[in-house]
């Protein structure tokens, strides 16, 4: 199983970034996909998640600024991040967890997002 993130980088406050996650080795439509982030000294926390059917869930801190989407045919997931703030700075991780049952959950290697002037 591989989850490969891309799209991180350095952006000024108020700017935008688009993260992508490409999945292989899993039956993509059987998994809820999510983005988590971890800032230095803090625990990893959910940013946004999307079910196979497109139902989404967002952390309060990103509602209205971030949009999660997925393409089941291409086995990809994206996170469009707008109006970025310095507090959005973190390593962002792609996650896949079974939508039904207690199977394994999988993580990507992470991509750094830095919001700074």
N, C-alpha and C positions, 0 to 999 in steps of 0.2 A: 504494500500500500504506500502510495506517495501523495502528499499534498504539498504543492509547490506554490509559494506566494511570490508575488512580484508587485512592483509599483511603489514601494516606499521611497523615502527620500527626505530632503530638507525643503521646507516651504515657509513662507512668511505668514504671520498671523493674518487671517482673513482669506487665505489662499485655499486651493483645492488639491486633492490627490485622489487617485483611483487605485485601489488595491485589487489584485486578482488572485484567485486560487484555482489551480488546475489539479484535478483529482485523477488518480489512476489506481487500479487494483481493487476497487470497490464497485458495487452496484449502486451508482450515484443516487438513483431515485429512491433508494431505501434509507437514505441518510438525511437527517436534519443537518444543515451546514451552518456554521457560525464563525464570527470573528471575535476574538478575545484580545485583550491588550494587557501588558504588564509594564508599568513604569518602575524606575529604580526605587527599591525599598517598599514596593507595594505588591499586593497579591494580584495574580492574574484575574481579570474580571471580564464578564461578558460585555461586548459592545453591541452586537446585533446577531440575530439568528433568523433562519428562514427554512421552513419545512419544504418537503418535496412539492407540495401543492401551492406553495407561495405565501403561506401565512408567515408574517414577520413579527419580530419582537426586538425592541430597542432599549438600551439603557437610557434612563431619563436624561443623562448628560449629553446625549447625542441626538435626541429626537428633534426632528426638523432640520437637522444639518447633515446627517448621514443617511444613505439609502443603500440597502442590501438587495442584491438580486442574484438569480441563478439561471443557468441554462442547462437543463437536464440532458439535452441531446449532446452538448459539447462537454458536459461534466466540468463546468466552471462556475465559479461564484465570484461576485465582485462587491466591493464596498466603495461607493462614491462618497467622498468626504469633502464637504463644503464648509465655508466659514470656520476654518480650523483655528484653534486656540492653542496657546502654549501648553495648556494642561492636557491636550490631546497627545502630547509627546510620549511615546512608548514604543515597545516592540509589539507588533500586531501579529497574532497567530491565527491561522486557519484551523478549524476544527470540524470533524465529521463524527457524528454520533448516530447510532441506529435510531430510526424514527419509532420503531416498535421493538420491544424486548430489551435484553441486557447484554447485547454483544459489545465488542470492543469499540472504544472511541479512539480516534486518530488525530494527530497534530502535525502541522507543518513546522518548518524550521524557524519561522518568524521573519518579519521584515521590519526594519527600523523606520519609524516616522518621527521626524523632528520638526517642531513648529517653533520658529525663532526668527527674530529680526536681526 
